[in-house]
Amino acid sequence: MSKKLKKSPDYSDFFNNLIGICEDRGTSPTALAEKFAAKSVLTAWKHGKIDVDIVSKLSLELNVSIEQLILGKENSLSIRLSKDEQELVDYYNRLPPTEKIKLVARAEAIADVYKEQGEAAEREEPTIEIRHSYYKVSAGTGYNLDDYNQWDTIEVPDTPEANKADFALTISGDSMEPVYYNGDIVLVRSQSAVDNGEIGIFIVEDSGYIKKYGGDRLISLNAAYDDIMFSDYNPEDIRCMGLVIGRV
């Protein structure tokens, strides 16, 4: 699973706050940008992208607090804080302006992590256990599926298809693309035959395949692969293990 990027701190009000303070001080964001960086930095400021060192310089130049620049108001607390909360505020107040910004950004990042973990827990789906082969079923060259000692159990989402399935298999190969891909886990209902055109799991000379049943052959969905013709094998060496009814 890919790692989710953490949300950047929200400084979207910074530029509007800066405009108002500049009007009171008889200056402009453009003049400040040219003095402390470059005129081109205005675009970044308008999108809430700020540099801690620049904000600290602006704070000193305009004689306002960093809170006033970022929040639009002084950081006054009108609620009663617990002992631990007050201790955190005391630590914050001891810091120089640049370190205050870093501390706020760090706190926001930590809060985002816990928020995402809570949301992920809420989204977590119920699961069920299902039998799964250590061997992969091939969409190309077959693998041995007859070794019944080589099965374990895996957890899959608790869906109607999963509840109807008797076992699951992992696909190896690309001959069933673009419907089934290498690494897909398919759900299978045990049955000794499937109808013409259905996707099933078949054993041919002890090797397992996922293929479309074609009456006298097993068909690959990827046109780059030849069909497996039953006439090339002893009929006793070909059998159906089940019908593919879904995927995880």
Disulfide bonds with the S-S distance in Angstrom:
none
